[in-house]
């Protein structure tokens, strides 16, 4: 339905649903049509003489509750905002937390605001507080004393290109990029308003546009249609490095292929930590891999994503209790050379592809599913820290890991359903314009045979390399440090879930083989090490033998290690639930 709003600026139309709140409709109106206004001063009425009802009084009511129908006119009045002043949203919530967060929305379309009040991760908050300056020592070019400083030894900004090139760092870190962007966007000057330096790209056509025409596909204007898109390599990355806590984690994951000859897919669980190799860098630390239900084949795999989504929701909740989150996906693409020496074919290289178009789309969907909260973005979120790892053959025909993310442009293209996979894995096909989407002109920059950078039309397909961001990866080098830092003592010994195709399954018999000696003995350290297994913990939870308190005590003893861990394990083995578990182990065949 359409509502018409009459103000001193004239008549404006807003498309909405009867169940929408009045505050939401006013949000759309203020964002798209109003000039600079004081949001807290908005009053409304059903005729020109009674425009005295504060909008905040009825913001929570639905359009239907207010008795408004298609085509109705609402009269509205407001005051202009004073430069630098603050305003409040129509529902009484401080505007920094409201649907729109700007102090003013000016007629040029530039949103001027304070940073949004978004709950960022402690890691992001910590990196934001750091300057990130790159320290340099006094060199032979310096002509000053020990306490002096010159252009040859003064600290470099964290985004310095020469430093990154010298140290072989391909992309600047996200927080380095953010500081550089914020410095150029918001130069410190008295009285100036803050402009959010980031904005998540959006290539969707605005189907609610009422700028004097019917919404798409019956009408279109320059305001509601996306502009032409020019693709380019992204210069920053949200995550710089992927670190696996233990090598046996990857070995066990690859064992599925070694046993069956078919490919395997899994989700990685872990956390994000600072990465000091890159200025203000972030690394994804992988603690565990969970393989959802899947049908594996030699050249790929099939999954029921609706079923997987339900399955993974529970795993996400249990992992959260362990202090972990889903941080990425990993899959194999391995083919044995047949030489009998463990070598595999190298299928992914600069002359073929690194990630196929279908894999790029899959990674984009996952990154959209796990957005990165960011108070410096107009939308309150920006891109994602979700990573993609593929295990395949390298140029030496050895099994190797490659780590990637996809760019914000890739996320926007997939979100707007503008691209799809093609028969050439290195190329993404551009979809046609339909009633549901509008696809503008898409270009990409390339270097031609004369060494010149030229703009190419991307239709009907373009190289997906323009959408890729490469990451580094590695393991702990020191095994002693590995044991200290890793949450789980082992990733092997007890079968992983959904591995029936390998001839193993999680059951009482396997649990008895793995746990019986430790569970019935008096070596508490051995018991804690055996229990410190991600897949075993998930299986124990699925048995529903332990109460909530006993499950919490188990995690407190194994995951959240502290000085009372021995005391907690004593309480656990004395609990009714644990005694029931031991009884089952003793009776199982």
N, C-alpha and C positions, 0 to 999 in steps of 0.2 A: 504494500500500500504506500501511497504518497501523502505526506503531510506538507502543508505550505506554511512558511513562517514569514510574517510581515514585520519588517523593522524599518528604521530610517534609511537603511541601505537598499530598500526595495524588497521584492518577494524572492524567497529562496525555497527550493523544494528538497525534501529529504526522503529517500526511500527507506522503509522500515517494515517490520513485522508487528502484528497486533500484540504479540507477547513481549516485545522489547520494552525495556524500562525507558521512562521519559528522559532520565539522565543520559542514557546511552545515545538517544536520538540527538539530544543537545550537544553531546560530545562530537558526533558526526558533523553537525551543523557548524560548531565553532571551529573545528579543524579545517573544514573545506571552504567555508563561505565568509566567515566573519573577518573583519579587520582586527586591529588592536583593541581588545576589550578587557574590562575588569570582570572576570568570570563570577566573582562573588556578588556582583550587582545585578545579575540577570533576573528580571521579573517577567511574568507571562500573564496573559488573559485571553478571553474568548471574543473580546471586542475592543476597539481602540480606546474606550473610556475606562476599561477595568484592567489595565495592565499593571496590577499591583501585587500579584501572587509571587513570592520568592520561589525561584525554581528549585532551590534546595529542599523546600517543603514537600514537593511532589516528585522528586527525582527517582525515588525507589518504586513508584507506582508504574504499572504497565500502561501502554497506550490504550489497551482495551478497558482497563479499570477507570481511566479518565474519560471514557466515552467518546474518544476521538475516532473518526472514520476516515476512509479514503477520500482525499481531496479537502479535508477540513483545513481552515486557516487558524493559526495560532499567532496572536500578536505578542511581540517581544520587545523589551526595552533593556538597555544596559548602559553603563558608563565606560568611557575610555580609561584605559589603565595609565597610571602615571609612570613615566620612564623609571625603571629600576625598582618599581613597587612590586609587592607580592599579591597574589590572588589565590582564591580558594575554588575548588571545583564545585559544581552544582550539587553534588551529593554530600558536601560538607567535609570531604576528605582533603587533606592538604594536596595542592595540585601536583606536587612532586611524586605522589603516589597514585594519582588519578589516571583515568584513561588517557587524557592529554596531560602532559607535564610541563607545558611551556608557560612562562610568565606572560608571554605575548606571542601571538601568531600574526606576523605582519603580512602585508599584501604581496610582498615579493616571494612568499612561500618559505622563507628561512625561519626555522623554529629556534627561538632564543630562550634558553632555560638554564637552570642550575642542574648539576648531575642528578639523575634519577635516584631515588631511594630504593635501590634494588639490593637484595641479599646476595652478595657475591661470596665466592668461596674464600676461606681464610688465606689460601695461597695467593689468590689475586689481590686481596687486600694488602698482604705483606709485600708483594712485588710492587704494588702501586706506591707504597711508602718509600721504596728504595729509589735512589737517584739513578743507579745503574751506570754511573760514569766509569770509564775504563782507565784505570791508573797506568801511568807510564813513568819509567825511571829516567834519571838524568842521563843524557847521552853525550857523545863527543861533540855534538853540534851546539850544546848549551854553553853559554859564556858567563853564566852567573854562579853565585855561591850555592851552598847546599840548601839554603832556605829559600832560594829564589825559584821562579817558574817562568817558562817561556813557551813559545808555540811548539817547540820540539818535545817538551815533557809535560805539558798541561794535560789533564784528563780529557779523554775523548768521549763524546756522547755515545750512549749504548747503540745507536743506529748507524754509527760510522761505517761507510761502505768499504773503505780501504782496509779497515781492521778485519771486517768479515771476509773480504777477498783474500787477505794475507793468511788468514787462519782456515781457509777452505770452508767457510760457513755460507751455504747457498742462500738461506733466507734469514732475515732478521726475526727476532722473537716478537710475539704479539705485543708484549708490554713495551718493548723498545719502539716498535712501530706506533703504538698508541701515544707514547710520550712525544715522539716526533710530530705526529699529526696534531696533537693537542697544542703543542708549542706554536705551530703555524696557524692553527685555527683560532686559538684564543691568546693572542699576544697581550701581555699584561699592560693594561692601560686603565686609568681611573675612570670609573663610570660605565665601562663597556659591559655588555651582557654576555653571558656564557653561551656558546654554541656547541651542542653535542658533536664531537669530532667524528663519531661513527654512525653509520646508518646501514642496517641490513638491506641488501639489494632486494627489490621486489619487482618482478617482471610480469605480474598478473595485471590484467585489465580490470579497472574499477567498474564492477557491474552495478554499483549503487550511485554512479555519477548521474547527477540531475542538472547538469550545466546547460539547461535549455534544450535538452533532447531526451529521448527515451533511452533506457539503459541498453548496453550491448546484449544481443547482436542487432537490435533494431536501430541503434544509434551509436555514434562514436564522436569523440572530439579529442583535441590535443591534450586536454587535461586528464582524461581517463585512460588513454592508451599508453602503453609503455613506449619509451623512446627507443631509437635504434641502439643496438648493443654492439660494442666492440670488445672482443675477448682479448685478454692479455695475461701473461704469467703473473700469478700473485707473488708479491715481493715479501710477504711475511707468512709466518705459520703459527697456528694456535698452540701446537705442541712441537717441541724440537727434537725429542729423543724418546725412544721406547726401550725400556729396560726390563728384562726378564729376570726374576729373582733367582731362578735355578735353571740349569740346562736340562735337568730331567723333566721339566715341565714341557719343553718343546719335544724332547725325545719321545715322551709318552704320547704326545699328540700325533707325532709322525708314525708311531707304531701301528696306528690304525691302517695307514696306507701300506706299511711294510707287511702287515698280516693279510690284508684283503686285496690290495692293489687298486682300491677305489679311493676317491678323494674324500676329504673331511672338512667340516666347518665347525667353528666354535666361537663363543663369546669370551672375551678376556675381562677378568675382574681384577681390580687393583685400586690404585689411587694416583693422584698427581702430586709431584714434588718439585722443588726448585732444581734447575739444571745449570750448574755453574760454568759449563764449557762455553755456553752462549750467554752474552749479557742479558740478564733478566729472563733467562730461559726456563722452560717447563718440560719435565719429562713424565711420561706415563709409565708407572711402575706396575708390572703385571705379576700378580700373586697366584692366580688360578685361571684355568680355562674350563668352561662348561660347554659341552656339546649337546645342543637341543635335538629333539627327534628329527631324523632326516633319512632319506633314501639315497645312499651313495652309489655313484657310478664311476667308471674309469675316466670319463672325460667331464665330470661335473657332479651335481647332486640336485635333489629335489626336496623342498620343504613346504609344509602347509603352514604359511606364515600366520594365519589366524590361530591355529593351535599353538604354534611356537610363542606367539605374543602372550597367550594365557599362561603357558608354562614358564616363560621367563619372568613374568610379573612376580611370581612367588619366589623365584631364585633371587631376583633383585632385592626383595624385602629381607630374605634371610642373609644375603650378603651385606646389606646395610647394617644388620645387627653385628656383623663381624668387622665393621669399619671399612667395607669395600663398596665399590660401585662398578657398574658396567662401563668400561672405558674404551672398548674397541671390539673389533671382530678379526678373526684369523681363519684362513683356509689354505688348503694344499692345492697345488697344480703340478703334480709330479708324474713323470713317465720314465721308467727304468730304461737304460740304454741296452740292456741285455748282455753287457760285457762281463757280468758276474763279479764286478768289483765295487758295487754300490753307487756307481755314477748314474746321473739322470740327465735327460735332455735339457738344454737351455732353450726355452721357448719364449722368454720375455727379455727383450733387449731393444736397443735404440732403432733397429731396423724392422722390428715387428710391433710390439706394444709392451707397456709396463702394467697397466690395468686396462682391461677391455671396457668398451662403452657400457656394457651391462653391469660390470663391476663398479664403474664410476657412478652409475645411477643408483646402485644398491648402497654404496658408501654415502652418497648424498642423502638418501632417505634416512639412513641411520643418523647422520649428523643433524638433520632436521628434527629427528626424534629426541635428540639429546642436545638442546641448545645451551650455549654458554651465557650465563647471567652476566650482564655488563651494564653498569650504571652510566657509562660514557656513550651508550648507544641510544638513539632516539626511541627505539622500540623496547629498551630494557634488556635486550639480549643481542648477542652478536656471534655468529658462526657457531663453532662447536669444538670441543676438545676430543671428540670421538675419533679413534684412529683405525686404520685398516692395515693388516699385515698379511702378506701372501708368502707361502713357502713353496719355492720352485727351484729350478736348476740355474746356477750362475754360468758365467762364461767359461769357467773351469770344469763344468759339468758336476759341480758339487751342490749338495742341498744347502740352500741359503734362504735367509729371510729378507724381505723388502718391506719397508714401512711407508705409508702414505696417508695424506688427507686430501680432500678435494676442496677447491676454492669456494669462496662465498658466491661467485658467479655460477658455479656448478649447482650449489644448493638452490639458488634462485631459479635457474633453468628447469631443474627437476620439480621444484615446488609449483612452477607454472605449467608443468607438463609440456614443455617446449621441445624436449629431446627424447629420443628413444635409441635402443641398440640397433646396430646395423650388421650386415653380413661380414663387414671388415671390422675386426675387433678394435682396431686403432682409431676408428672413425665413429662419431656420434651423428645420428640422422636427425635433422630438424623437422619437426612435425608441421603439418599444415594448420592454417587458421580454421577454427570451427566455431560453432555457436557457443562453446564453453571457453574457448581461449582465443586470444589474438596474438599472433606471432609477428613481431616487427622485423625489420631488416637486421641481420646478424653478420658481423664482420670479425675478422681476426687479423692480427699483424704477423707477417712472415718475412723472412729474408729471402730474396729471389736469387737467381743464379749470378747476378751481378753484384751481390753483396749489399743490395739496397733494401731497406725496410719498407714494405708496401702493404697496403690494406687489401685483403681479399674478402670477397663475399663468401660467407660460410655455407650457404645453401648449395646443394641439398645436404651436405655433410661436412664435418670439420674434424681435425685431429683432437682427440681427447687429452693429449699432452698439455693443452692450454688450460685444462681444468685440474691438473695434478699439482700437489705440493709434496715434495719428498722429505722424509724424516730419516734420521740415523737410528740405529738400534744397537743393543749390546747386552752382555750379561755381567754379573759381578765377577771381577777378576780374582778376588780373594775369597776363597771358600769360607774362611772363618768369619769374615764380615757378612757373607751371605747368610750364615746361620743366625747371626745377631739381628740382621735387619728383616729377614723374611718372616712373615706371619706363620706360614705353614712349614713344618719340619720336612714333610715329604709330600710328593704328588703321585707316588706309585705305591704298589702293594695291594691297594683295594681298587676294584674295577671302577672305571668312570661310567657315568650314566649313559643309557641309550647305545650300548655297544653290543647288542645281541648279534649283529652281523659278524662280530669277531669271535663269537662262541663263548662270550662271557656275559654275565649279568650280575646285578647287585641283588644278593639274597642272603638269607641267614647263614648258608653254608660258607659263602665267601667272607662274610663278616667274622665267622668263627675262625677260619683259617688265618685271618689277618689280626684279630683282636684277642682271641681266647687266652693265650699265654699271659699277655699283659693285663687283661681284665681280671684274671683269677690269681695273679701273683701279688707280691708286695713291693715291687719296684715301681714307685710312683713316677720316677723320671721316664722310665720306659713306657708307662701307660700314657703319660702326657705327650710323648713323642708320637706314639701310635695314633692318638686321638687328634693330633695336629695335622689333619688331612681333610682338605676341603670337601672331597667327595664322600668321605665317610661321615662327616658331620651332617651333610645334607641328607644322607640315607638314614642316619639315626633320627633326625627330625621327622622324616617321612613315616617312620614306624609309629609315631604318636605314643610312645611309651613314657617319655619324660614329660613332666609337667612344665608349665611356663617358667616356674621358679628354678626347676632343675636344669632346664635348657639354658637359662641365663647363667646359672652357676657353672655349667660346662664351658660356655663361651668365656666366662670370666677367668676360668682356670687355663684355658688353652690359647685363646686369642688375645685377650687383654691381660698380658702377663704383668704381674706386680709382685710385691713382697709376700702377698697373702695367697699366692697361687697354690702352694702345698696345702694350706688350710682349706682352700676352696675345693681342691680335689678330694680331700678327706671327707668333707661334707657331702660331696657328690656321690662317692662310692658307698656312703652310708644311707643314701636316700632310697625310698621305696622304688622309684622309677629305675634307678640304676640296678638295684637288686633283681628287679624283673628282667632287665636286659641280660644280666649275667645268667639268670636261670634259663632264658631262651637259648643262650650260647651253649650252655651245658646240655640242653636237651636236643638241639638241632643236630641233624645227621651230617 
